[in-house]
Amino acid sequence: MKLKTILLVCLFAAFTASAQKYTNTTTQTTTKEWKGLTFSSEKSIFQNIENTDQFSKAAPLFKKDVIAEDAMLTAFVMIDNSFSKLDEDEEKSLFADSWKSFVTYHLIPGRVDSNALSKAVANGNGTAYFNTILGQRLGVKEVAGKLVLFDGQGNTANIIAEDFYHKNGFYHIIDGLLLPGSNQ
């Protein structure tokens, strides 16, 4: 009986020691530049885009309490030019009433980098669909070698810069607006 106990203790100690040598307690900060701006994996999406001219319209939408602090998400963040197709009333409505469904339609669960998007498109014979955190489908296709997002109303957005880390996932920069369906 003592021999079994001694063997079990030795095995447990050996297992614990070998498992701990692969434990990494430090995290590597990743930064990436785009148009003179530096984005960091230590910051939230909002913290990365809050003080830039390129995202002055999107930043307030991502600031609101839409994203849980520990949510692992991939976001598609729109540049200010994306809003140019909206008339003044549509833009006011977007910022006043429907901002939450709008922003969450641009969020998919998990870390989905551009390679994963491209593979999904290739595996889907040219089109892939991802469920947003709203539970609606967001489409991705490749057009002339570039990844393009699309919604159910025919709106499209090109991914113009990809694979930026934020504290809890990835984000990609897009040049259009995608709108959730009315079945929210």
N, CA, C and O of each residue as an XYZ file, in Angstrom:
736
protein
N       0.819     -1.191      0.000
C       0.000      0.000      0.000
C       0.861      1.252      0.000
O       0.571      2.217     -0.707
N       1.938      1.230      0.811
C       2.824      2.384      0.863
C       3.510      2.607     -0.476
O       3.722      3.749     -0.881
N       3.851      1.550     -1.150
C       4.515      1.670     -2.439
C       3.612      2.354     -3.457
O       4.063      3.202     -4.227
N       2.327      1.978     -3.455
C       1.373      2.619     -4.369
C       1.246      4.100     -4.060
O       1.205      4.919     -4.978
N       1.186      4.452     -2.807
C       1.060      5.851     -2.402
C       2.289      6.636     -2.827
O       2.177      7.753     -3.331
N       3.455      6.052     -2.624
C       4.701      6.724     -3.006
C       4.751      6.908     -4.513
O       5.140      7.974     -4.989
N       4.366      5.887     -5.274
C       4.343      5.995     -6.733
C       3.357      7.065     -7.202
O       3.667      7.842     -8.105
N       2.182      7.104     -6.597
C       1.195      8.122     -6.961
C       1.706      9.534     -6.678
O       1.524     10.438     -7.494
N       2.333      9.720     -5.543
C       2.888     11.037     -5.194
C       3.983     11.416     -6.189
O       4.047     12.567     -6.622
N       4.834     10.478     -6.554
C       5.910     10.754     -7.511
C       5.349     11.095     -8.887
O       5.807     12.036     -9.536
N       4.355     10.327     -9.326
C       3.725     10.610    -10.616
C       3.060     11.980    -10.625
O       3.185     12.724    -11.597
N       2.364     12.313     -9.566
C       1.708     13.609     -9.453
C       2.733     14.738     -9.483
O       2.529     15.747    -10.157
N       3.826     14.570     -8.760
C       4.886     15.586     -8.717
C       5.528     15.749    -10.095
O       5.786     16.870    -10.535
N       5.784     14.635    -10.770
C       6.386     14.693    -12.103
C       5.452     15.358    -13.096
O       5.883     16.165    -13.920
N       4.174     15.019    -13.019
C       3.183     15.623    -13.912
C       3.073     17.118    -13.663
O       3.053     17.908    -14.607
N       3.003     17.503    -12.415
C       2.878     18.917    -12.064
C       4.107     19.691    -12.525
O       3.973     20.788    -13.067
N       5.271     19.153    -12.323
C       6.503     19.833    -12.721
C       6.573     19.983    -14.234
O       6.958     21.041    -14.732
N       6.207     18.944    -14.969
C       6.278     19.031    -16.423
C       5.200     19.951    -16.979
O       5.441     20.635    -17.974
N       4.032     19.986    -16.375
C       2.966     20.866    -16.840
C       3.328     22.324    -16.596
O       3.003     23.181    -17.418
N       3.986     22.622    -15.495
C       4.318     23.992    -15.164
C       5.407     24.568    -16.058
O       5.462     25.784    -16.237
N       6.252     23.756    -16.609
C       7.313     24.322    -17.435
C       6.751     24.926    -18.728
O       7.448     25.698    -19.387
N       5.507     24.595    -19.110
C       4.896     25.157    -20.296
C       3.944     26.314    -19.984
O       3.349     26.900    -20.889
N       3.810     26.630    -18.724
C       2.934     27.711    -18.329
C       3.596     29.033    -18.649
O       4.758     29.254    -18.307
N       2.859     29.912    -19.305
C       3.359     31.235    -19.640
C       2.534     32.246    -18.864
O       1.334     32.390    -19.097
N       3.170     32.935    -17.954
C       2.430     33.882    -17.124
C       2.502     35.303    -17.668
O       1.821     36.190    -17.153
N       3.306     35.535    -18.691
C       3.380     36.864    -19.274
C       2.681     36.861    -20.625
O       2.687     35.864    -21.347
N       2.096     37.969    -20.939
C       1.453     38.090    -22.248
C       2.276     39.032    -23.108
O       2.817     40.025    -22.622
N       2.360     38.722    -24.346
C       3.102     39.507    -25.313
C       2.188     40.591    -25.868
O       1.090     40.297    -26.339
N       2.631     41.825    -25.816
C       1.864     42.916    -26.404
C       2.144     42.960    -27.898
O       3.298     42.925    -28.325
N       1.092     43.037    -28.678
C       1.220     43.125    -30.123
C       0.724     44.483    -30.561
O      -0.357     44.916    -30.160
N       1.509     45.158    -31.382
C       1.080     46.438    -31.944
C       1.100     46.341    -33.457
O       1.840     45.551    -34.043
N       0.267     47.167    -34.072
C       0.218     47.206    -35.523
C      -0.125     48.627    -35.932
O      -0.934     49.293    -35.285
N       0.494     49.084    -37.007
C       0.247     50.437    -37.478
C      -0.623     50.430    -38.730
O      -0.603     49.498    -39.534
N      -1.383     51.507    -38.857
C      -2.210     51.731    -40.043
C      -2.398     53.229    -40.184
O      -2.897     53.888    -39.271
N      -2.000     53.763    -41.320
C      -2.149     55.191    -41.626
C      -1.607     56.090    -40.515
O      -2.236     57.081    -40.144
N      -0.451     55.741    -39.997
C       0.186     56.541    -38.966
C      -0.365     56.323    -37.561
O       0.088     56.973    -36.618
N      -1.316     55.437    -37.407
C      -1.905     55.137    -36.099
C      -1.335     53.823    -35.597
O      -1.109     52.901    -36.381
N      -1.102     53.733    -34.305
C      -0.606     52.495    -33.707
C      -1.691     51.914    -32.809
O      -2.212     52.592    -31.924
N      -2.017     50.668    -33.047
C      -3.039     49.959    -32.286
C      -2.365     48.885    -31.451
O      -1.372     48.297    -31.880
N      -2.899     48.621    -30.253
C      -2.254     47.708    -29.318
C      -3.207     46.640    -28.798
O      -4.401     46.875    -28.611
N      -2.641     45.466    -28.573
C      -3.427     44.358    -28.018
C      -3.730     44.555    -26.538
O      -4.544     43.824    -25.975
N      -3.097     45.515    -25.910
C      -3.364     45.791    -24.495
C      -4.626     46.616    -24.295
O      -5.114     46.740    -23.172
N      -5.157     47.182    -25.375
C      -6.293     48.090    -25.280
C      -7.568     47.428    -25.810
O      -7.518     46.475    -26.588
N      -8.713     47.964    -25.365
C      -9.997     47.536    -25.914
C     -10.137     48.138    -27.316
O      -9.325     48.965    -27.732
N     -11.164     47.718    -28.026
C     -11.412     48.305    -29.348
C     -11.594     49.810    -29.191
O     -10.963     50.592    -29.903
N     -12.445     50.213    -28.270
C     -12.706     51.632    -28.072
C     -11.425     52.397    -27.750
O     -11.194     53.465    -28.317
N     -10.601     51.882    -26.867
C      -9.360     52.566    -26.511
C      -8.427     52.701    -27.713
O      -7.682     53.676    -27.812
N      -8.462     51.739    -28.614
C      -7.625     51.810    -29.813
C      -8.112     52.868    -30.800
O      -7.294     53.492    -31.477
N      -9.407     53.081    -30.897
C      -9.929     53.972    -31.935
C     -10.428     55.318    -31.420
O     -10.782     56.180    -32.224
N     -10.468     55.524    -30.113
C     -11.130     56.690    -29.540
C     -10.551     58.042    -29.935
O     -11.315     58.998    -30.069
N      -9.281     58.167    -30.122
C      -8.678     59.474    -30.386
C      -8.135     59.599    -31.799
O      -7.090     60.212    -32.015
N      -8.838     59.023    -32.755
C      -8.373     59.081    -34.141
C      -9.417     59.728    -35.032
O     -10.619     59.586    -34.808
N      -8.946     60.436    -36.038
C      -9.858     61.078    -36.992
C     -10.574     60.057    -37.868
O     -11.687     60.312    -38.328
N      -9.958     58.918    -38.100
C     -10.538     57.897    -38.971
C     -11.791     57.242    -38.375
O     -12.624     56.715    -39.113
N     -11.927     57.274    -37.039
C     -13.011     56.552    -36.365
C     -13.845     57.448    -35.450
O     -14.412     56.959    -34.472
N     -13.933     58.721    -35.738
C     -14.643     59.632    -34.829
C     -16.132     59.316    -34.727
O     -16.758     59.629    -33.715
N     -16.703     58.708    -35.750
C     -18.131     58.331    -35.700
C     -18.337     56.950    -35.094
O     -19.329     56.731    -34.400
N     -17.434     56.025    -35.335
C     -17.573     54.665    -34.814
C     -17.209     54.581    -33.335
O     -17.810     53.803    -32.594
N     -16.243     55.367    -32.904
C     -15.761     55.273    -31.520
C     -16.881     55.428    -30.493
O     -16.948     54.621    -29.566
N     -17.767     56.428    -30.609
C     -18.830     56.535    -29.603
C     -19.750     55.308    -29.561
O     -20.286     54.965    -28.507
N     -19.923     54.661    -30.697
C     -20.773     53.471    -30.739
C     -20.114     52.301    -30.012
O     -20.787     51.539    -29.319
N     -18.815     52.162    -30.169
C     -18.095     51.072    -29.509
C     -17.802     51.384    -28.046
O     -17.441     50.487    -27.284
N     -17.952     52.642    -27.645
C     -17.723     53.021    -26.254
C     -18.841     52.528    -25.356
O     -18.607     52.139    -24.212
N     -20.022     52.545    -25.865
C     -21.174     52.169    -25.050
C     -21.020     50.737    -24.570
O     -20.235     49.975    -25.133
N     -21.737     50.377    -23.570
C     -21.572     49.070    -22.920
C     -22.132     47.918    -23.753
O     -23.084     47.249    -23.349
N     -21.538     47.702    -24.896
C     -21.973     46.634    -25.793
C     -21.105     45.399    -25.615
O     -21.591     44.270    -25.681
N     -19.826     45.624    -25.391
C     -18.872     44.530    -25.353
C     -18.499     44.237    -23.909
O     -17.976     45.102    -23.207
N     -18.766     43.031    -23.474
C     -18.395     42.626    -22.120
C     -16.873     42.628    -21.997
O     -16.161     42.336    -22.957
N     -16.402     42.951    -20.837
C     -14.966     43.079    -20.574
C     -14.194     41.803    -20.931
O     -13.047     41.885    -21.371
N     -14.808     40.622    -20.748
C     -14.106     39.370    -20.993
C     -14.584     38.651    -22.257
O     -14.260     37.480    -22.455
N     -15.342     39.327    -23.106
C     -15.876     38.695    -24.318
C     -14.777     38.543    -25.368
O     -14.081     39.507    -25.687
N     -14.623     37.346    -25.897
C     -13.659     37.076    -26.955
C     -14.382     37.290    -28.283
O     -15.194     36.463    -28.699
N     -14.077     38.415    -28.947
C     -14.828     38.807    -30.138
C     -13.928     39.284    -31.264
O     -12.812     39.756    -31.048
N     -14.455     39.143    -32.474
C     -13.872     39.767    -33.648
C     -14.836     40.849    -34.084
O     -16.033     40.609    -34.248
N     -14.297     42.044    -34.269
C     -15.124     43.192    -34.650
C     -14.738     43.676    -36.041
O     -13.597     43.535    -36.481
N     -15.714     44.245    -36.708
C     -15.488     44.907    -37.984
C     -15.801     46.380    -37.731
O     -16.960     46.764    -37.577
N     -14.741     47.201    -37.689
C     -14.859     48.601    -37.296
C     -14.838     49.477    -38.537
O     -13.929     49.387    -39.363
N     -15.857     50.328    -38.657
C     -16.022     51.141    -39.847
C     -15.331     52.495    -39.728
O     -15.373     53.142    -38.682
N     -14.686     52.913    -40.836
C     -14.076     54.238    -40.878
C     -15.172     55.277    -41.113
O     -16.288     54.933    -41.504
N     -14.854     56.533    -40.876
C     -15.844     57.600    -40.987
C     -16.474     57.700    -42.375
O     -17.659     58.017    -42.483
N     -15.712     57.439    -43.440
C     -16.284     57.481    -44.801
C     -17.467     56.537    -44.958
O     -18.328     56.758    -45.809
N     -17.516     55.505    -44.158
C     -18.597     54.520    -44.235
C     -19.956     55.162    -43.984
O     -20.967     54.711    -44.523
N     -19.984     56.191    -43.185
C     -21.236     56.829    -42.805
C     -21.719     57.843    -43.840
O     -22.810     58.394    -43.691
N     -20.938     58.098    -44.874
C     -21.272     59.152    -45.844
C     -22.536     58.861    -46.653
O     -23.157     59.790    -47.169
N     -22.923     57.607    -46.773
C     -24.123     57.269    -47.543
C     -25.416     57.511    -46.770
O     -26.503     57.511    -47.348
N     -25.290     57.719    -45.454
C     -26.476     57.970    -44.629
C     -26.874     59.433    -44.714
O     -26.019     60.318    -44.693
N     -28.175     59.687    -44.809
C     -28.591     61.079    -44.693
C     -28.622     61.452    -43.213
O     -28.457     60.590    -42.350
N     -28.831     62.711    -42.925
C     -28.741     63.201    -41.548
C     -29.713     62.491    -40.612
O     -29.349     62.165    -39.482
N     -30.942     62.247    -41.063
C     -31.934     61.574    -40.216
C     -31.546     60.125    -39.933
O     -31.704     59.645    -38.810
N     -31.037     59.427    -40.955
C     -30.606     58.044    -40.759
C     -29.453     57.967    -39.761
O     -29.411     57.075    -38.913
N     -28.530     58.900    -39.869
C     -27.391     58.904    -38.958
C     -27.834     59.203    -37.531
O     -27.360     58.566    -36.590
N     -28.734     60.162    -37.362
C     -29.252     60.481    -36.027
C     -29.965     59.281    -35.426
O     -29.795     58.979    -34.244
N     -30.764     58.597    -36.235
C     -31.481     57.415    -35.769
C     -30.506     56.316    -35.352
O     -30.691     55.657    -34.329
N     -29.483     56.135    -36.151
C     -28.483     55.112    -35.857
C     -27.809     55.380    -34.517
O     -27.606     54.457    -33.728
N     -27.468     56.613    -34.260
C     -26.769     56.948    -33.026
C     -27.714     57.033    -31.832
O     -27.276     56.877    -30.692
N     -28.978     57.274    -32.068
C     -29.917     57.441    -30.955
C     -30.600     56.140    -30.561
O     -30.589     55.765    -29.389
N     -31.191     55.454    -31.520
C     -32.077     54.336    -31.217
C     -31.477     52.952    -31.451
O     -31.558     52.079    -30.588
N     -30.892     52.766    -32.590
C     -30.524     51.402    -32.986
C     -29.027     51.131    -32.915
O     -28.547     50.192    -33.549
N     -28.287     51.923    -32.167
C     -26.835     51.766    -32.129
C     -26.408     50.393    -31.626
O     -25.436     49.825    -32.124
N     -27.125     49.858    -30.648
C     -26.689     48.585    -30.065
C     -26.818     47.438    -31.075
O     -25.886     46.646    -31.222
N     -27.934     47.337    -31.761
C     -28.072     46.263    -32.747
C     -27.120     46.484    -33.919
O     -26.612     45.526    -34.501
N     -26.883     47.738    -34.261
C     -25.946     48.057    -35.341
C     -24.539     47.583    -34.978
O     -23.901     46.880    -35.762
N     -24.058     47.961    -33.806
C     -22.699     47.592    -33.393
C     -22.576     46.084    -33.218
O     -21.603     45.486    -33.678
N     -23.540     45.467    -32.565
C     -23.419     44.029    -32.317
C     -23.527     43.212    -33.603
O     -23.090     42.062    -33.645
N     -24.104     43.797    -34.648
C     -24.119     43.109    -35.938
C     -22.712     43.057    -36.548
O     -22.442     42.234    -37.422
N     -21.835     43.923    -36.093
C     -20.461     43.969    -36.566
C     -19.512     43.166    -35.666
O     -18.295     43.330    -35.748
N     -20.062     42.307    -34.817
C     -19.271     41.503    -33.881
C     -19.589     40.023    -34.056
O     -20.754     39.626    -34.066
N     -18.542     39.210    -34.194
C     -18.731     37.763    -34.242
C     -17.922     37.135    -33.105
O     -16.854     37.633    -32.750
N     -18.428     36.052    -32.543
C     -17.732     35.410    -31.421
C     -16.382     34.833    -31.834
O     -16.216     34.333    -32.947
N     -15.427     34.912    -30.921
C     -14.124     34.293    -31.120
C     -13.125     35.201    -31.808
O     -13.428     36.334    -32.184
N     -11.928     34.667    -31.957
C     -10.862     35.373    -32.674
C     -10.818     34.836    -34.096
O     -10.397     33.704    -34.336
N     -11.256     35.658    -35.023
C     -11.315     35.243    -36.423
C     -10.413     36.174    -37.221
O     -10.778     37.314    -37.508
N      -9.228     35.675    -37.575
C      -8.307     36.505    -38.339
C      -8.619     36.398    -39.832
O      -9.503     35.642    -40.235
N      -7.891     37.154    -40.643
C      -8.166     37.181    -42.086
C      -7.907     35.825    -42.722
O      -8.583     35.465    -43.686
N      -6.954     35.069    -42.213
C      -6.689     33.738    -42.738
C      -7.904     32.826    -42.527
O      -8.289     32.080    -43.427
N      -8.500     32.890    -41.340
C      -9.689     32.075    -41.056
C     -10.861     32.512    -41.937
O     -11.627     31.672    -42.409
N     -11.003     33.816    -42.159
C     -12.065     34.301    -43.055
C     -11.855     33.760    -44.472
O     -12.794     33.269    -45.100
N     -10.622     33.852    -44.968
C     -10.310     33.364    -46.321
C     -10.545     31.863    -46.453
O     -11.079     31.401    -47.461
N     -10.146     31.106    -45.434
C     -10.357     29.651    -45.465
C     -11.844     29.314    -45.471
O     -12.276     28.407    -46.183
N     -12.623     30.039    -44.681
C     -14.066     29.797    -44.645
C     -14.694     30.092    -46.003
O     -15.575     29.359    -46.453
N     -14.248     31.155    -46.654
C     -14.756     31.495    -47.984
C     -14.376     30.403    -48.979
O     -15.206     29.976    -49.782
N     -13.144     29.959    -48.929
C     -12.688     28.897    -49.843
C     -13.467     27.605    -49.602
O     -13.867     26.942    -50.559
N     -13.687     27.241    -48.346
C     -14.433     26.024    -48.016
C     -15.914     26.145    -48.358
O     -16.595     25.136    -48.543
N     -16.408     27.362    -48.442
C     -17.820     27.591    -48.763
C     -18.068     27.890    -50.226
O     -19.100     28.460    -50.578
N     -17.128     27.510    -51.088
C     -17.242     27.740    -52.533
C     -17.452     29.214    -52.864
O     -18.271     29.556    -53.717
N     -16.707     30.083    -52.183
C     -16.732     31.507    -52.510
C     -17.526     32.377    -51.555
O     -17.468     33.603    -51.649
N     -18.264     31.772    -50.641
C     -19.060     32.538    -49.678
C     -19.058     31.822    -48.338
O     -19.167     30.598    -48.264
N     -18.931     32.613    -47.287
C     -19.006     32.063    -45.932
C     -19.951     32.927    -45.116
O     -20.115     34.118    -45.380
N     -20.562     32.312    -44.128
C     -21.459     33.043    -43.231
C     -21.018     32.822    -41.799
O     -20.645     31.717    -41.404
N     -21.068     33.893    -41.035
C     -20.747     33.840    -39.613
C     -21.941     34.367    -38.846
O     -22.599     35.309    -39.287
N     -22.223     33.771    -37.711
C     -23.280     34.286    -36.845
C     -22.720     35.421    -36.009
O     -21.678     35.287    -35.368
N     -23.427     36.537    -36.028
C     -23.025     37.667    -35.201
C     -23.472     37.387    -33.767
O     -24.174     36.410    -33.509
N     -23.065     38.241    -32.849
C     -23.523     38.030    -31.479
C     -25.006     38.332    -31.350
O     -25.615     38.036    -30.322
N     -25.593     38.923    -32.392
C     -27.051     39.094    -32.449
C     -27.740     37.800    -32.859
O     -28.950     37.647    -32.696
N     -26.946     36.864    -33.399
C     -27.522     35.622    -33.902
C     -27.932     35.714    -35.354
O     -28.577     34.803    -35.873
N     -27.571     36.793    -36.016
C     -27.884     36.942    -37.434
C     -26.673     36.582    -38.278
O     -25.545     36.552    -37.786
N     -26.917     36.312    -39.552
C     -25.830     35.914    -40.445
C     -25.171     37.122    -41.080
O     -25.833     38.039    -41.566
N     -23.850     37.096    -41.063
C     -23.029     38.103    -41.729
C     -22.216     37.356    -42.777
O     -21.506     36.403    -42.455
N     -22.320     37.784    -44.021
C     -21.651     37.082    -45.108
C     -20.276     37.640    -45.417
O     -19.994     38.818    -45.203
N     -19.421     36.747    -45.933
C     -18.086     37.130    -46.384
C     -17.864     36.463    -47.730
O     -18.187     35.291    -47.921
N     -17.308     37.225    -48.657
C     -16.940     36.666    -49.955
C     -15.640     37.327    -50.399
O     -15.192     38.313    -49.815
N     -15.055     36.768    -51.431
C     -13.836     37.344    -51.973
C     -14.158     37.949    -53.325
O     -14.754     37.299    -54.184
N     -13.755     39.208    -53.506
C     -13.960     39.910    -54.765
C     -12.620     40.510    -55.177
O     -12.052     41.331    -54.457
N     -12.124     40.099    -56.327
C     -10.848     40.593    -56.856
C      -9.723     40.454    -55.819
O      -8.896     41.353    -55.664
N      -9.707     39.327    -55.120
C      -8.654     39.053    -54.160
C      -8.809     39.736    -52.809
O      -7.933     39.609    -51.953
N      -9.894     40.449    -52.605
C     -10.133     41.159    -51.338
C     -11.348     40.567    -50.641
O     -12.293     40.122    -51.293
N     -11.319     40.564    -49.316
C     -12.462     40.085    -48.543
C     -13.508     41.182    -48.437
O     -13.197     42.333    -48.131
N     -14.758     40.802    -48.696
C     -15.879     41.742    -48.662
C     -16.963     41.156    -47.771
O     -17.332     39.990    -47.911
N     -17.470     41.971    -46.856
C     -18.588     41.574    -45.994
C     -19.882     42.011    -46.654
O     -19.911     42.991    -47.398
N     -20.966     41.269    -46.374
C     -22.268     41.690    -46.894
C     -23.368     41.286    -45.927
O     -23.241     40.318    -45.177
N     -24.458     42.057    -45.965
C     -25.605     41.763    -45.099
C     -26.779     41.296    -45.952
O     -26.645     41.166    -47.168
N     -27.906     41.049    -45.337
C     -29.089     40.545    -46.027
C     -29.780     41.572    -46.900
O     -30.617     41.209    -47.725
N     -29.451     42.852    -46.740
C     -30.071     43.914    -47.548
C     -29.230     44.278    -48.765
O     -29.616     45.158    -49.535
N     -28.089     43.620    -48.956
C     -27.233     43.901    -50.100
C     -26.159     44.948    -49.838
O     -25.441     45.329    -50.763
N     -26.031     45.420    -48.606
C     -24.959     46.353    -48.269
C     -23.644     45.594    -48.209
O     -23.606     44.442    -47.777
N     -22.571     46.236    -48.641
C     -21.261     45.609    -48.614
C     -20.244     46.518    -47.921
O     -20.427     47.731    -47.828
N     -19.189     45.905    -47.449
C     -18.078     46.628    -46.835
C     -16.799     45.856    -47.121
O     -16.698     44.666    -46.824
N     -15.836     46.538    -47.694
C     -14.533     45.930    -47.949
C     -13.702     45.931    -46.672
O     -13.715     46.898    -45.910
N     -12.991     44.854    -46.453
C     -12.024     44.843    -45.360
C     -10.769     45.514    -45.914
O     -10.079     44.958    -46.769
N     -10.485     46.718    -45.414
C      -9.379     47.500    -45.964
C      -8.091     47.374    -45.140
O      -7.009     47.706    -45.624
N      -8.206     46.905    -43.923
C      -7.039     46.621    -43.080
C      -7.452     45.500    -42.136
O      -8.563     45.503    -41.606
N      -6.571     44.560    -41.931
C      -6.970     43.342    -41.217
C      -6.023     42.971    -40.090
O      -4.878     43.416    -40.017
N      -6.557     42.140    -39.226
C      -5.795     41.476    -38.176
C      -5.157     42.416    -37.143
O      -3.950     42.379    -36.904
N      -5.987     43.238    -36.554
C      -5.556     44.063    -35.432
C      -6.032     43.376    -34.163
O      -7.176     42.929    -34.081
N      -5.162     43.294    -33.185
C      -5.533     42.703    -31.900
C      -6.162     43.771    -31.021
O      -5.767     44.936    -31.060
N      -7.138     43.364    -30.233
C      -7.600     44.161    -29.112
C      -7.534     43.243    -27.906
O      -7.232     42.057    -28.040
N      -7.808     43.777    -26.747
C      -7.673     43.025    -25.503
C      -8.301     41.648    -25.542
O      -7.781     40.706    -24.942
N      -9.412     41.526    -26.243
C     -10.175     40.277    -26.207
C     -10.430     39.687    -27.587
O     -11.430     38.994    -27.780
N      -9.571     39.939    -28.531
C      -9.800     39.332    -29.832
C      -9.135     40.103    -30.954
O      -8.058     40.676    -30.793
N      -9.809     40.102    -32.095
C      -9.318     40.771    -33.299
C     -10.305     41.829    -33.725
O     -11.467     41.821    -33.317
N      -9.827     42.745    -34.556
C     -10.738     43.587    -35.316
C     -10.131     43.862    -36.676
O      -8.915     43.844    -36.868
N     -11.020     44.113    -37.597
C     -10.660     44.434    -38.969
C     -11.309     45.772    -39.293
O     -12.377     46.091    -38.770
N     -10.673     46.545    -40.145
C     -11.194     47.859    -40.509
C     -11.919     47.733    -41.839
O     -11.398     47.159    -42.795
N     -13.145     48.284    -41.887
C     -13.978     48.174    -43.084
C     -14.375     49.561    -43.586
O     -14.301     50.549    -42.855
N     -14.797     49.610    -44.851
C     -15.148     50.886    -45.467
C     -16.636     51.003    -45.803
O     -17.006     51.754    -46.706
N     -17.477     50.284    -45.101
C     -18.916     50.346    -45.355
C     -19.696     50.013    -44.104
O     -19.138     49.617    -43.080
N     -21.005     50.185    -44.214
C     -21.902     49.891    -43.105
C     -22.739     48.657    -43.428
O     -23.229     48.500    -44.546
N     -22.889     47.808    -42.460
C     -23.718     46.615    -42.591
C     -24.855     46.752    -41.591
O     -24.644     47.179    -40.456
N     -26.053     46.392    -42.012
C     -27.214     46.611    -41.164
C     -27.881     45.299    -40.811
O     -28.074     44.438    -41.670
N     -28.233     45.147    -39.540
C     -28.928     43.922    -39.137
C     -30.301     43.858    -39.780
O     -30.897     44.882    -40.113
N     -30.788     42.651    -39.947
C     -32.139     42.457    -40.483
C     -33.186     42.890    -39.476
O     -32.878     43.175    -38.318
N     -34.399     42.935    -39.923
C     -35.485     43.405    -39.050
C     -35.984     42.323    -38.096
O     -36.870     42.584    -37.283
N     -35.433     41.121    -38.181
C     -35.895     40.030    -37.298
C     -35.070     39.946    -36.025
O     -34.736     38.846    -35.584
N     -34.736     41.066    -35.431
C     -33.878     41.099    -34.243
C     -34.526     40.452    -33.094
O     -33.944     40.390    -32.011
